[in-house]
């Protein structure tokens, strides 16, 4: 047998039951490099066991990390049953909005961890055209929309197609104070009030007990409040209540999804690291990127339904691993870049660079073996044949050029396999974090920009007040900054004025070529 | 004035007429570094002038590169008029499908350069819910769907919602032989035939004269064939007929889009590189990445409508710049990675890493100043205020940590500004290619995988024949590879068998734990 074939056999892990396989033969590691990781493997085994036993694994926030274990018991809980019941009542019209009409759509209002998982799930299970199907084709389940930013264009676009009377609103914020989510909720409350409807009678919340959102929803007597455990982080909340409610009201088999995740959890608890797909995956990332993320992870699912996977993993991996300090407080500036879309399409886009250009990545291919439909192209081929051929062709081309890749194969992509995929990456991220000695479960970098944003908003309030006092004024941002007593904030003041010029009739600007600056006039 | 403010004023370029601005103050270059690029600037000026004068700028394919110049004259051509007329006839029902019913939807069948631009345009101009609007709300213009892969799931999803009688099909392939596009066309022809309808009477083609597709469409007497110039490359075809037809039938003001592109073309012909936004943009990429793409370009538009921009630029930049050889034939392995989604959402995802983790990127923010709607949040703020605040906050946080960013601001995002954005990046890519002495207009890396894919398909045909001769056989991929006389192709044979097992009743597999291999049975 030639050495390439031997390598393939040796470095392919297969779960016979689910037919899920992961093949590391396309990666350029040696047996010695793998063996050298033994102490790291041991640490990871020990720490994952501690994590699953309930130890504090997010020391900065003094928190347990329970997403790997909660999902075993979750289907047996009252919370699970209450969600399934709520969804069934929404589907059959036993719960309705204020005017008694059956719900036909759900708006999921959440950002980051409260949106990316539900978005991925919808696309994988219900496909791109779910909202264009009839109520009958949807079996009474709800159309689904997302508000996952604080952009008035997103809100305006939704308002154009949304029927307030028949729309259910899920407001998801673990802390209950996420500004973007809160903004969309307030704007939606206004929209309902303007139409003489009660938002509360169309709304349900997912949040921690006693959060601002929890109190608000209870005070206003919303349709439901579903409690989220403190020990589940946003980016790992897809197997919790955060994933469950949007899934249940849109007909997704969430129980099956959890079974897939738990099945992968079992597999990835395998003690022998060389037989443990999460351990091997983390080892590949570590060896390929020299423990510092020196190679980008390019995610290329050969499946249209999986196009959002790269975006989901971008959050899971980069927010977990992109850290300044390690657990001992040393500055390490860690991270691992993730991007990608879908193959074969990407072969007509960025894959020119992967083939010929910078050798600064490893690709991860995900093949879905089952064809959705048999579509003959020639006597001997069908559409699925070509997709497979392009994947194998690209793999061979990359191999020929010494570029690296991992291949995951699943027989089909249902809730079960999606659960397996997510659980695999969740654990690989947690293990890799042990390899590089960082806290994968906090996000301190988000604080600095939030604080700076607050500063900008405070500056804005100050400006409004000062300009009101000053009356008519004209000048560049730097000149106006002096006038209002904030000479060091000219850049931010310029930004605020630029924003105001196009949104507020009292402020205009003209560009002065000579000074290369905008000149603002405030009435 | 403090130095940061001075830097901002000095390194912000503004076009007063369009109010488009681009600010390089957040990048860490020095005046000296910029001056050192003078010879490169001069080469770029000279070469861009040669390109625009009609020189051969794609030497490998002996081709001119005319997308920067064609768009000036295109609106005055008969081709332009014929597209506008065709679109108006489709909108008003003067052209219909076979059964005489008005077209309500268009399927755009194309991949890579024939899909990413039209997809971006649709999302920016018609928004995420265009297909859910009524015919009246769409002013009679068509709903739009894309087939941009060779995935049977994509085709099956479309079939579920498509009404063949009222659907127009645009088949786009410059060469006329793109396999993925051809596959979708064949499958669609089959679908129509199965329903006793004529695909030809619902179809229009965009392709080069005398291509396979051109001949096929003319022979079958399709509704229309629009000719594509040989001198326009796929990834720079959005301002050509490729962008025009999908835009026109969906009510996009394509003339205005071209005006925006031409307006940017004028600006980016500015001789002084420090006043030329494309020259400066290319210089920033060059300095930040040390001329080798050592930093990833992270595209973060603070605008939901622009979420597909990163995917579009990923193709434009990576396929153009990701090259093995320079123009002198030296191995250089160039490239520039591009990824991103949308701000502020991404602040809840991967931006943790940008703030705290690896310092291996520069961000490009794109702010759309005009709010789609005024949505009050508090007495003093509205939704747009927050989006602006988060952008400024993130900029300040990154600056504080010594991370780099560029900020582009546009007053709003209409066809005109999208034209400006695309033209800016097209020219920056062409200029950067001159800086690093590569051919930006070919894609040789795509050939190797296409050839390898053909090999896999040929192997498959051989296998089918051999297995037919052999009758019932059982074995691992390696064993079967020997049996069919292709011992070196065991990996590819394994892949083909895996694919067949879940799609073909004659082949099954079971996993052998002992040998860690699948054992296949062929009947």
Interface residues (C-beta under 8 A of the other chain):
Chain A: X1 X2 X4 X5 X8 X9 X10 X12 X14 X16 X19 X25 X111 X112 X113 X115 X116 X127 X128 X129 X131 X132 X133 X137 X148 X149 X150 X151 X152 X153 X154 X155 X156 X157 X158 X159 X160 X161 X178 X179 X180 X182 X183 X184 X186 X187 X190 X234 X235 X292 X293 X296 X302 X303 X304 X305 X311 X314 X315 X318 X319 X321 X322 X323 X324 X333 X334 X335 X336 X337 X338 X339 X341 X342 X344 X345 X347 X348 X349 X350 X351 X352 X353 X354 X355 X356 X357 X358 X359 X360 X361 X367 X368 X369 X370 X371 X372 X373 X374 X375 X376 X377 X380 X381 X382 X383 X384 X385 X386 X387 X388 X389 X390 X391 X392 X393 X394 X395 X396 X397 X398 X400 X401 X409 X411 X412 X443 X444 X445 X446 X448 X449 X450 X451 X452 X453 X454 X455 X456 X457 X460 X461 X464 X478 X487 X488 X490 X491 X492 X494 X495 X496 X498 X499 X501 X502 X503 X510 X511 X513 X515 X516 X517 X518
Chain B: X1 X2 X4 X5 X8 X9 X10 X12 X14 X16 X19 X25 X111 X112 X113 X115 X116 X127 X128 X129 X131 X132 X133 X137 X148 X149 X150 X151 X152 X153 X154 X155 X156 X157 X158 X159 X160 X161 X178 X179 X180 X182 X183 X184 X186 X187 X190 X234 X235 X292 X293 X296 X302 X303 X304 X305 X311 X314 X315 X318 X319 X321 X322 X323 X324 X333 X334 X335 X336 X337 X338 X339 X341 X342 X344 X345 X347 X348 X349 X350 X351 X352 X353 X354 X355 X356 X357 X358 X359 X360 X361 X367 X368 X369 X370 X371 X372 X373 X374 X375 X376 X377 X380 X381 X382 X383 X384 X385 X386 X387 X388 X389 X390 X392 X393 X394 X395 X396 X397 X398 X400 X401 X409 X411 X412 X443 X444 X445 X446 X448 X449 X450 X451 X452 X453 X454 X455 X456 X457 X460 X461 X464 X478 X487 X488 X490 X491 X492 X494 X495 X496 X498 X499 X501 X502 X503 X510 X511 X513 X515 X516 X517 X518
